[in-house]
Amino acid sequence: MNMTHAIAAAGILSLALAAIHIPGIWQLVFPNWEKETAGMSLVNRKALTTVLIALTLSLLIFAVTSLLYAEEMARAEGLAAGITIAYSLFWLWRALWQMFYFVPSKLALTRTGHDRRLLRLHYSLIVIFIALFTTYLLPVALPMMR
């Protein structure tokens, strides 16, 4: 797979991640979402919804940029290099955040079937985020290694 195709594939993956961050879709991943957020104040629920919408829009921007400008990003020249590095750093941060903030042993994700699904989700997300980090890093890093 060449880098243009890899960037485009990362764009499709970003589009999928955007789709699952749409408020309301969370109920498919977390069936008790409504019940768990019901105890929050109205302002905190609105803030959470705002953050989810902002994240969804950011991921859509990642996706559209990666799909429309995959060739430029694969060359990593000029502004495309900056965008590619920024996306790479974002996904590195997200992978590290998943590893160290959502520590399974601290969240006790081992007892029930639902917890095991969350544990699989946890490790799957780490793999996805590292793959996205690597995909966006390679166009910048490979020329430096030659």
Buried (B, 14 or more C-beta within 10 A) or exposed (E): EEBBEBBBBBBEBBBEBBEEBBBEBBEEEBEEBEEEBEEEEEEEEEEBEEEBEEBBEBBBBBBBBBBEBBEBBBBBBEEBBEBBBEBBEBBBEBBBEBBEEBEBEEEEBEEEEEBEEBBEBBEEBBEBBBBBBBBBBBBBBEEEEE
